[in-house]
């Protein structure tokens, strides 16, 4: 294997970090809304005690929670005699909701699901047996590498059997002149377009490079075709379906299907085939100057704000390019840079801004409620299921995107709106329609009121406050909405709570439920500033 003329990658210089105001309970809750799948009273207190930087470091030090794979095995979903295990999706939804709601490593959970939003695999698109295990193993890859190095993550994603099935790189064969067949190009295209570089050349602050006002493309169709040659011959280590084992083991090269000739893309050449060529190709992408701003902006959008400033993107891209010790792609450095940046941490500036923040996506609204109010599943069944139905549920469900573009595109802007006219992006609005908004409220009303199966909340701490609408609404506002409900919204919710007499049957429970549901339905909550 040889490599020639790799693309150099400049190292941006980070900007000075201004100071922000002292941390408050509202600020801690706002931070947790960005860094976890939902705040709790205990986690707010923990952040106040340790500080945000200390809390992040403590999260980095936590061991992994029980893996999806181990949980599925422990629950017996590896029984091949059950057709819904072998050829269905048994156990998958339960495992992902269990971790998102009750996982003991909330920062890792949030980062892994942010990664899943653009390193997309959807369980419905897997053309293979043992789909729950395949998808669970892919989640585990993202969880394992969430605090690692992005280059290692790329390598694991490229060899994932689930990704191989979803983007049809598994089984791709070298060109055959006798029948005119060519290597499958799906993975090579999306690897560049969605996972590493994007379609246009970028400055290190994320702005698009142009020539005479025309955006400069990052790669060509020939680059895709050439890169696709590198990934030929990949497939699972064996084809034994009696157990799910092969769905977790990284794919290997089957030499008879692998292209060993040279492949030239992005101005660089690899040759020799095998895993050496795969790794060399991934190294070329990893050194490309686009990857730092491209990945950094995607993560900022998923965690903090849909419209980060160029300075914000540039500062995070600088951390991606160099963690301060000469290491490129250090996810811990990137996560710190995103969550500690003044654009993320200046609460007052964010609240006053017309461009800061993001619409909470539906899955996070559910997990916000669940984590805030101690939802458990005593049977460990976590019977929430698939929530992607757009008329009855959320219109979104973890790991159930129907295409590689996920549930939302990072550059989406609602057409005909002031946001579009201002050139702003609002990815989550792509799945926010009249239909899904109504379905969300109706579905959350049923969950808040009675849960589903044995998945139920513990409202006792809230019910202790229910006789005083001000204390109740203030506490719900803090934990769920980071104190961002406007005065008029608070007044309206308190009025609704007070309309339920304390002498009525189940008064404290119903007053509590009203405060929570009306907060979940309010625009002040839905848009996290």
N, C-alpha and C positions, 0 to 999 in steps of 0.2 A: 504494500500500500504506500502510495506517495501522496503528498499534498503540496501544491504549488500556489503561490500568490494569494495567501489568505487576506481577507479584508481587515485592515487595522481598525481599532476602536479607540477613539479619543476618550480621555478621562475628564469629565466635567469637574469644575471646581465648585464645591458647595457654597451657598450663600450664607452669610451670618444669620444666626437664629435669634430673632428678637424675643424679649421676655413677654410673658402674658400674665394676666391677673392670677391671684391666689386661687387655689382649687376650692370649689364649693361642692355641696352635695349635688346640686343640679349639674355642675360641670363633670363630676364623677359619673353621674348617670348618663350624661350625653356621651362621654368617652366610652362607657360600656355598651351603649347602643351602636357605636362604631366598631368596637373590638370584640364583641361577643354576640351570641344569638339572643341576648336579652339580659337586662339588669335585674338584680334582686336587692332587697334591702341589705343583706349580708355583703354582697359584692360591692355595693356603694360604700359601705363602711370600710371594707378592706382597701379600696382605692384611696379613701381619705386617710387611712392610717399609713399606708406605704408610699403614697404618691404614685402618679401614673407610671413614671419610669421604673420604680421599684416593683409595681404590679406586673409590668411587662416582663421584667427580668425573672420574677417568680414564676410566671407562666412558661417562660422558656425552659425553666428547670424542672417542670412537672413531667412525670412519666406519661407515656401514651396511655389513654384509656383502653379498655378492652377493644380489640380490633373488630371490625365487621366480620371478618373471616372467622375469628375464634368464637364470636357470639353465635353466628349461624351454625357452626359445628356443634357448639354446646347445646343448642336447641334442637338438634337432630334434623336440620334441614338438608343434611347430606345423605339422607335415606333415599337411594335411587329407586326403591320400590314405589315411592309416592310420585306419580307422574308430574304433579304440580311443583315438585322440587326439581326433578330432572329437566323438564321441558317448560316449566313456568317460572314464576317469580316469587315463590313462597319465601317469606321472611325478610324480603328486601326492605319494604317500607317500614316495617317495625324496627329494623336495625338503624336506619338513618334517622328516624324520629327519636329513637332512644338516645342516640348520641347528641343530636342537635338540642334536645331538651334537657337531658340529664347528664350529659358528659361532664366529667370533672376537669377537662382541659379546654375551657371555653374559647380562649384565643386561638388555639390550634383548630378547633372546630370551625370558627368563623373564617379563618384564613383558608382552610381547605375548601370550604364551600364557595368562597370568592374565587379560588382557582378553578373550581368546577364550572363556574359561570363562563369561563373562556377556554379552558382546556376541556371542552365538552365531550362527554359520552352520555348517551341516553339509553336507559335499559330497554326501551321499546325498539331500539334500532340494532340490538344485538342479535345476530343470526347464529346462535350457538346454544348448546344445552347449558344447564347450570347457570342461568342468567343472574340469579341473585348472588351467587358466589362470584361470578365474573365482575359484576358491578361493585360488589362489596370489596373485592380485591383492588379494584381501581380507586375507590374511595380511600382505601388503606394506603395506596401509593401517594395520594395527595396529602393525607395526614402525616405520613412518615417524612415527607420532604417539605412540609409547610415551613419548618424552621431550619431547613438545610440549605443547599445551594441550588439555584435554578438550573444550572447545567446538569446536575444529577437528576433533578426532576424531569428534565427533557429526556434524558436517557431512559428513565423508568417508564415515562409515558410512551415513548417510541416502541418499547418492548412489551407493553401491556397487552395481553390477549384481548381485553375488552376494547381497547383502542384499535387493535388490529382488526377486530370484527366490525366496529362501528364505522371506521374509515377505510375498510377493505384493503389494508396493507397486508394482513395475514393471508398468505396464499398468492400474493403477487409474484409473477414469474418474469424472468428476463424475456426480451423480445425474441420472437420466433419468426424468421423470414418465411418459413414454409407455410405458415397459416396467417401471417400478417398480424399476430397478436403483439401487444405492447404492454409494458408494465403499467399497473394501476397507478394513477396520479393523485388520487384523493388525498392520501396522507401527506404527500410531499407538498401539495398546494396549501392545505390547511395548516401544516406545520409552519410555513412561511407567513401566510395571511393572518392567521388567528392566534398562533401560539408564540411567535417570536418577533416578526418584523412589521406586519401590516402592509398595506398595498402601496403606501406612499413613503418616500424618504422623509425622515424627520430630523429636525434640529434636536438638540439635547433637552430643550424645554417642551418638546412635544409638538411644536408648530411644524406645519408641512413645508417642505422645501419646494420652491417653484422655479420655473424658467420661463420668462416672459408671461408670467401670470398663470402658467399651466403647472399643476402638481407633477412632480417627478416620481415615476413609478419605482418601486423597490426592486421588482424582479420581472422577468418576462415569461412568456409561455414556454420558451425553450429552457429557462432555468427550472421550471416545474418538471418538464420532461426529463431533464438530466438528473435532477435530484431524485426523481422516482426510481431511477435505475439502481440507486444505492440501496433502497429498501426492498429490493426483490429477494425472494428466498426466505423471508421471515414467516414463521408460523409457530404454532404451539409445539412444545417439546415432544408431545406424542398425541395420539388421538383416542385415548382410553377414556370413555365416558362413564365407566362404572363408578368413578368418584369424581369430585370436582377439582382434584389436585392440579390438573394442567391449567386451570383458569387463573391460578395464582403465580405459577412459575413464569418468569420472563420468556418471551418467544426466543427462538434460536434461528440461525441461518441453516436452511436446507440447501446444500451446495449445488445440487443439480438445477435449482431454480434461480440461483443467484448470479447477477451480472458481475463479472470480474474485470471488465474493461474500464476505461476511464470515464468519469462523469465531470463535466465542467459546468459550474453554476456560480452566479454572483462573483464572477471573475476569479474563481479558484477551481482547482482540479483535484479530485481524489481518484485513486485507482487501486486495483487489487482485490476489491470485493471483501466479503465477510464482515465481521463485526468491526474490524479495524476501519473499514470504509464508512460504516455507519457512525462510529464515534468521531471520525475525522469530519464528516459532514455536519454533525451536531456542533462540533467545536467551531466550525466556520460560522454557523448561524449565531452561536453564543458570542463570538467576537464581533459580530456586525454592530455598527454604531446605532442601528435602530432599536435594538432589543431593550436597552436600558429605558429610554423614554416610553416605548410602546408598552412594555409590561408594567412599568411604574404607573402610567396613567390608568391602565385597566384596573389595577389594584386600588388606586385612590378612588376611582369611581365606584367600586364595589363596597368600599369601607366608609368613605367620608363624604365625598361630594361629586356630583355629576359633572361639574364645571370647574375643575381646579385651574388656578392661574398658571401661567407659564413658569413663574418662579417656583411654585409648588412642585410641578412636574420636574423641573430642572433640579431641584434639591433632592428629590427622591431618586431621580435618575443618576445623580452623582453618587448617592449611596449604593445604588446597584452596581455602578461601574467600579467603585472602590469603597470598601467598607471601612477605610481608614488604615487598614493593614495590607493594602495591595490585593485584596481578594475581590474578585468580580462575582456578582450573582448571589451574595450572601443574603438569604431571605430574612434573617434576624435584623440585619442592618436596614433592609428595605422596610420592614414592618415598623421598626423604631422610627425611621424617617417619616413614614406616612402618619403615624399616630401621634408623634411628638411635634410635628411641624406646627408653627404658629397659625397657619391657615386652618388646621384641624382643632387647635386648642384654644383659640381666642373666641370664647363663647359670645361675648358682647358683639364683636365684629360680625360673627356668623349670623346672629339673630337680627342684626340691623341690615344685613346684606340682602339684595334681591337676587343674587346668583348663587349663594352658598347652599349647601345641603343637597339632599336627595330624597326622592320618594321612597319610602320603605317598601321593599318588595313584599308580596303577600306571605311568602313562607316566613319571613322574619317577623311579620305582624303576629303570626300564630305562635312562633317560638318566644317572642317577647312576652305575650300573655302567659304562656306555659311556664317560663322560667320565673317570671315575676311572682306568680302565685302558686309556686311549689307543686306543679303538676307531677303526678307519679302514675305508674301503672303497676300495682302490687303483683299482678300475675306476670309481669315482664312481657306482656303481649303487645303493648303499644299500638293498639288497634285504631290508628288514625287513617292509615291506608293511603291511597293515591288521591291527592288533593288537586289534580290538574283539571278537573271538570270546570268549565267556564260558566256554567249556569247554576251549579249546586254547591261548588266548593271555592277554591282559591284562584283557579286558573293558572296554577303553578304548583309543582311538586318537586322535591329534591331528587335530582338524577333522572328526571323524566322529560327532558327537552327532546323535541321530536327531530331536531336537526343539529348539525355541528355549530350553527349560529346561536344556539341556546334559546332561552325565552326572550331575550332582548339583545339588541345590538348596541354597542357602546356609543355609536354616533347618532342614535335615533333622536329625532326631535318631533313632537306632535305637530303635524301639518296644520297651517292656518292659525297658529297660536302666537301669542306675544313672545313665547320662548323661541319659536322658530324664527320669527322676525329679528330677534336679538342675536341670532346665531348660537343659541345655547343648545346643549344636549340634555335629554331627559330619558335615559334608557328604560327605566321602570314604567314610564307612561305607555310603552308599547303594549303592555298587557293590562293597562288600566282603561277599561271601557265601561260604559253604563252597565252592561251586563255583568262584567266581572266585579264591579264595585258593589252592585246589589247582592250578588252571590256571596261575596266576602262578608258583608254585614249579616246576612241570613245565616251563613255557616258559623260565624263567630258567635252569634246569639245562641245557637244550639250548644256550642262548646262551652261558652261562659256559663250557660244555665245548667247544663247537666253533664258535660264532657261527652265521651264516646267510649263504650265498653267500660273498662275500669280505669280509663285515662281521665282523671279528675283533678281539679285544683283544690288547694287547701286555703279557704278564704278566712280562716279563723282570725288571723291578725287584722285583716281588713274589717271583719264584722265587729271586732272590738271597738272600732272607730265609727261604726255606722250610725250611732245616735247623734253624732255631730257631723253634719254634712261638710262643713269646712275642713275638719281634720281628715275625713275620709277622702274627699276629692283632692286635697293637697297631697296626701300620701300616694294616691293613684297617679296623680300628675307627676310626682317626682319619679316614681319607679318606672312607669310606662313611658311617659312623655318627656322625661328630663326637665320637668318644670316649664315646658315650652307652651302650655296652654295659655292663650290670651285671656285677659280678664273677662271679656264677654263670654267666652266659652266656658270658663269656670262657673260664672254666674248661671248660665243656662243648664249646666250639668247639676249644680247644686239645687236649682229650682226643681228639676226632674226628680232628684233624690228626695227632696223634702215633700214632694207630692205623694210619697208613699208613707202613710202614717206609721208611727212607731208602734201603734196598737194593732196593726194589721198582722195577719198570719205571715210568718216567715219574713217579718219586716226587715230585720238586719241583713238577711241573706239577699233579699230583693233589692234593698237600697245599695248594697255592695255591688250586686250584679249590674244595676243600672249605671253606677258610676264608672265601672270598668268598661261596659259595652259602649257607652256614649263617648268615652275617651278614645277607644279603639276606632270609633267611627268619625272622629273629628278631624278636619283638615290639619289642625295644629299638630296632631299626633302623626298623621300620615306622612307629612313632610318633616323629616328630621333635619334641622338646621345645624 
